[in-house]
Amino acid sequence: MQDIKELTRDELAKWFEEHDMKSFRAGQVFKWIYLRQADTFDDMTDLAKDARALLKEHFYIPRLEIESTEFSADGTEKLLFKLTDNNYIEAVLIPQKDHFTLCISSQVGCAQGCRFCLTAKGGFIRDLTSAEIISQVRDAKQHLELRHKIEEQNLDKINDNPIKIEPKRGEPTGNAGSLANIVFMGMGEPLANYDAVVKSLHTITETDFGLKFSPRRVTVSTCGLVPEINRLCMDTDANLAISLNATEDETRSMLMPINRKYPIKELLNACRSYKLKSRDKITFEYILIKGINDSDADAKRLVSMLGPIKSKVNIIPFNQHDRSDFKRPSSEDVSRFVQILLDRQVTAIVRKSKGDDISAACGQLRAKLIS
């Protein structure tokens, strides 16, 4: 038995043809799974009984188990997902002005060893499958919609009972627009799990039958795997974000071991040749760490480095945690650094990390089981 979410719509259409059925059935199945949140093939009432029986012989439609949820004071919600092999991953629902952004994981743990990142402290366990990546989006979307229903009914113990209200079978759940953005910025390095990530993107951005997220609303972040960056623009229209974090190789290699293999010059060359649509920019994420990469000279080097690239910069003051000696710079130092960029016409913002009180902010995910 196979998780049907492992198949793209084209793959499922081919499967139907190989079993002497019309390929358009794939679109019907996708609508039930991703738009109507169906959990069984019996729910799919516009499919013939023989088609449903055949699907049940070969596939199933599992959900990730939500082991626990945590709420931040700022409204951020962290979901701890239990996988079928008893490993854990985390995803984060981040409230924006009128929508939510979902930060999802691509691996159990991470092998990159970035010194500022708590996820790296736990090491690497395995890649996620494309179905497990897709499930984070599908299940978080349902969770958010059911949360809205709970709130409408004035029930307040969401943490104690995260997904106990079941929608009517086959009923499309409401508030679909509430989840607007997907970012691959959770546990793991997305481009180290390249094939599964790209495959999942096909379903996440399938606009007719899949999860219906515009590619402009999906961002893949990488620490700098240059060969995969060169491939990514050919395989997807999702946005690209680069975790940069330093302006010279010595410091970046100390912070991010990947820099020893793909140093800054090679990384920036890949970014310069990255094929962007006319309005798109590459986002450079720069975690600002006190006394490490926050000097005026760093800011000026950053301006010079990014000059030839269509880019914008997210400045992220370091989120301190008890397993790192790094410190967060003062608000004055953050403002000074950003102002140097702005004065030189670099598009830059300070990204306010949400959920740091529940270890859900940038660099803090570690799939900690709450006992």
LOZA-959792 format. One record per residue (C-alpha): x, y, z; residue in three letters. Coordinates in pm, whole numbers, plus 50000, padded with zeros to 5 digits. Layout:
N
XYZALA/...
end
This chain:
371
500005000050000MET/501275034249904GLN/500435068850033ASP/498585083349734ILE/500045117749809LYS/503375104349680GLU/501945107049328LEU/501665138949127THR/498445143248931ARG/500235133348610ASP/501565101848776GLU/498115092848905LEU/496595099348560ALA/499135075248411LYS/498315049548681TRP/494615051248588PHE/495455046248221GLU/497575015948307GLU/494555001548487HIS/492195007548191ASP/490455037648344MET/490075073348222LYS/492975095848318SER/490665124648416PHE/489835104548730ARG/493145117348870ALA/491775152648882GLY/488675140649066GLN/490785122249323VAL/493035152449375PHE/490035175149433LYS/488745151849703TRP/492105148649877ILE/493335184549860TYR/490265206549820LEU/487675186350013ARG/490095170850264GLN/488715135550213ALA/490265108550430ASP/488905077650252THR/488205067449895PHE/484635059049997ASP/484085096550036ASP/484715101349664MET/481105097249556THR/481575109149196ASP/483955079949129LEU/482505046749019ALA/482525019049279LYS/485014998649082ASP/487425028349068ALA/487115033449443ARG/487674996549509ALA/490784996449289LEU/492195026849467LEU/491635010349806LYS/493594979949690GLU/496685000749611HIS/496625033249812PHE/495655049550137TYR/495315086150250ILE/497135089850584PRO/497445120950794ARG/500325130951014LEU/499575127251382GLU/499585160251569ILE/501325149751889GLU/501045184152048SER/500565220951978THR/502035251452149GLU/500785287152128PHE/502995317752154SER/501905350252313ALA/502035365851963ASP/499595340351816GLY/502175317751653THR/501285280851677GLU/503845252751665LYS/502675218451551LEU/504625187651655LEU/503945160551398PHE/504605123951472LYS/505635103551169LEU/504805066951109THR/508315056251215ASP/507935075251546ASN/510225103551440ASN/509055139351489TYR/509065171351285ILE/507755206151352GLU/505785230951143ALA/504825266051247VAL/501675286351172LEU/502705322951174ILE/499945349351191PRO/500225378950955GLN/497905408850918LYS/495115390550738ASP/496465355450674HIS/498825328550798PHE/502215317050675THR/503145280650728LEU/506795271850786CYS/507365235250698ILE/510175209950738SER/511935190050466SER/514015166250678GLN/514015150151022VAL/516885169551172GLY/519595185450960CYS/523105175950847ALA/524385210950769GLN/525725218851116GLY/525135256651117CYS/526425268451454ARG/523565292651524PHE/520795267251457CYS/519215245851726LEU/517925220351474THR/521505211651382ALA/522295201851742LYS/520165170751706GLY/521905158651392GLY/520355143551081PHE/517985113651091ILE/516395111050745ARG/514795128950452ASP/511045134150444LEU/509075118750160THR/507205141749926SER/503965128850082ALA/505175138750431GLU/506055173550304ILE/502665177450134ILE/500895163950443SER/502265192050658GLN/500485217050434VAL/497295196850391ARG/496995188150759ASP/497945222750889ALA/495375237650654LYS/492675214950796GLN/493905221451151HIS/493655258951097LEU/490165256050950GLU/489005234351241LEU/490615258851480ARG/488475286351328HIS/485395264751389LYS/486415258951749ILE/486915296351801GLU/483545303751643GLU/481955279851893GLN/483785297252179ASN/485705266052275LEU/489075276252413ASP/491025244552500LYS/492675239952162ILE/495925226952306ASN/494105199352493ASP/492115188452188ASN/493835200551870PRO/491915182051598ILE/488895164851747LYS/486125181851551ILE/485605161751235GLU/484195177850918PRO/481305160650749LYS/482615134750506ARG/483455149950171GLY/482555185150289GLU/484945212650174PRO/486205230150486THR/485925267850505GLY/488435296250546ASN/490665281750276ALA/492185316050214GLY/493425318950571SER/496625300150490LEU/498315321050222ALA/502085314750222ASN/504325284050247ILE/507995286750342VAL/510485258050340PHE/512335272050639MET/511645245750902GLY/513775216050999MET/516305204650740GLY/517965217550423GLU/515375216150142PRO/517885213349860LEU/519585183750030ALA/516255165849981ASN/515905179949632TYR/513765154249450ASP/511145151049725ALA/510925188749772VAL/510495195949401VAL/507945168049367LYS/505965181549662SER/505985216049503LEU/504065202549204HIS/501125193449426THR/501405223749656ILE/501285247349355THR/498825226649146GLU/496305254449084THR/493395234148947ASP/493315202749159PHE/496085204449419GLY/496615226849720LEU/496315257549497LYS/499145279249631PHE/500575303349377SER/504315297449326PRO/504765334049420ARG/503445324549765ARG/505945296249817VAL/509575301549919THR/512385276049932VAL/515275285850158SER/518765271050128THR/522075274050310CYS/523785274349971GLY/523895241249783LEU/525115255949456VAL/524415227149213PRO/520825224349334GLU/520335262149315ILE/521345259848950ASN/518655233248897ARG/515875248649101LEU/514885276648865CYS/514435250748588MET/512205228148798ASP/509945252248984THR/508675288148991ASP/508855290249371ALA/510755318949530ASN/514375314149635LEU/515845325149969ALA/519545322650057ILE/520705319550417SER/523825341350386LEU/524715353650736ASN/528215366650665ALA/530095387950413THR/533475370450409GLU/534435333950391ASP/536215330050724GLU/533185340650925THR/530685322450705ARG/532675290150719SER/532785292951098MET/528995297851108LEU/528045275150819MET/530265245650723PRO/528675244250375ILE/530725275150291ASN/533905254350287ARG/532475235049992LYS/530645263649821TYR/532265296749927PRO/530565330249898ILE/531885338549550LYS/530585305949406GLU/527255310349582LEU/526795345849453LEU/527715334949099ASN/524875309549115ALA/522525336749235CYS/523565360448957ARG/522805334148694SER/519535323348857TYR/516665329148613LYS/514145352548772LEU/510845365148638LYS/510735402548582SER/509235412048919ARG/511005385849131ASP/513965389849364LYS/516135365649557ILE/515745369849931THR/518975369850132PHE/518495360850496GLU/521075375450728TYR/521015364651092ILE/522625393151283LEU/524865380551566ILE/526495403851817LYS/530195408651753GLY/530275382951473ILE/528705398051160ASN/527075430651268ASP/529785456751202SER/529515486950972ASP/532125470250749ALA/529885439450721ASP/526945461050619ALA/528975478950351LYS/530365446150216ARG/526835432650198LEU/525785462449985VAL/528685456549749SER/528095419049725MET/524435421649637LEU/524725450749395GLY/524675429349077PRO/521795407249201ILE/518065414349201LYS/517635409849571SER/516115419849901LYS/517525414050249VAL/515795400650557ASN/517735410150868ILE/516985385451148ILE/518365394151493PRO/519715361851641PHE/517215342051848ASN/519185332052156GLN/518895296752294HIS/520575278152576ASP/522785256952349ARG/524645285952190SER/527025312552321ASP/526045336852044PHE/524235368352152LYS/521555390052001ARG/522725424951903PRO/521095455252062SER/518165472151891SER/520405502151823GLU/523005480551647ASP/520295463551438VAL/518885497151334SER/522335510451247ARG/523135480151031PHE/519845482250842VAL/520155519650791GLN/523505515150614ILE/521745492050368LEU/518785515150319LEU/521015545650267ASP/522635527049978ARG/519325517449814GLN/519295480949926VAL/515805468049997THR/516045455850354ALA/513705448950643ILE/514115435950995VAL/512135403951015ARG/510475401851351LYS/510795365851466SER/507555352451604LYS/507125323751844GLY/510475326652021ASP/508775320452357ASP/507815285352238ILE/511065278452045SER/509265283351713ALA/511345312251579ALA/514005310451309CYS/516725285451404GLY/514915271851708GLN/513035241551572LEU/514155208251711ARG/511025186051730ALA/511115184952108LYS/508605160252244LEU/506575176152520ILE/505975150652795SER/
end
